[in-house]
Amino acid sequence: MFTLEGTTLGHYHLERRIACGGMSEIYLANDEHTQRKVAIKAVDRHDNEFVKRFQCELKALALLKHEHILPTFDSGEERSWCYFVMPYIEYGTLRERLAKGPLDIEEAGIILEQVASALQYAHDHGILHRDIKPSNILLRNEQHVYLADFGLAKEVNDSDALTQTEELIGTPEYIAPELAEGPGSASSDIYALGIVLYQMLTGRVPFKARTPIAVCWKHILEQPMQPSLLNPAISYPVEQVILRALEKEPQRRFQTVREMAQAYRE
């Protein structure tokens, strides 16, 4: 696979690749003007669909200025690449933190509160994230997190064919049941955040299977195991918050992310 390691984009020297997804690559880079470390997300300009998603992400991030949404510093095009520049978060992702074990009730609440604040802000501005998961939650330190990767984001009322022709958007373990039949809504993001909360407190996602489609069927047909059976420290009220966020029918979930965070806090 071709790598940009050792090359430059604009005045950024790309040192090493730190992540690689289906659409983009992320590099640790040095800003040669300020001598600070940054992260650069790059996509191939020759792939029209990827470029369109990249442009949608840039548009969303230009609109969303929030203390818990990872900001962008700069963007550009060079050779066959489009790119934008973000802070480099050394502390890593929530996914990496959960690999060490589940969080306690208070730790999970701190992260939930901040992600919910960022997600509510996005929803209030008409933007759905559509890929809420631990690897898209970055830890600046133990007390401050960022919601990142708006590469699958879309406007609530967007009727673009790109968002209508794809059967499933997102990561199977975090996909709401209704997404098997149609486009997502703010409630689909709430469901995904409910999965993240379940995972933070139990150390596992509620539904796993050998194939992505099998995971999706479980979201549709099966009830999650009660979180308290996996972690007895989870109280009944906290468990009810988790299970309400994971209701199969969107109208039975919390109506807003803010409501979910408030219920957990109370």
ABEGO torsion letter per residue (X at the ends): XBBABGBBBEABBBABBABBBAABBBBBBBBAAAGBBBBBBBBBAABAAAAAAAAAAAAAAAABBBAABBBBABBBBBEABBBBBBBBBAAEBAAAAAAAEBBBAAAAAAAAAAAAAAAAAAAAAGBBAGABBAAABBBABAABBBBBGAAABBBAABABAAAAABABBEBAAABBAAAAABBBBAAAAAAAAAAAAAAAAAGBBABBBABAAAAAAAAAABBBBBAAAABAABBAAAAAAAAAAABABAAABBABAAAAAAAAAX
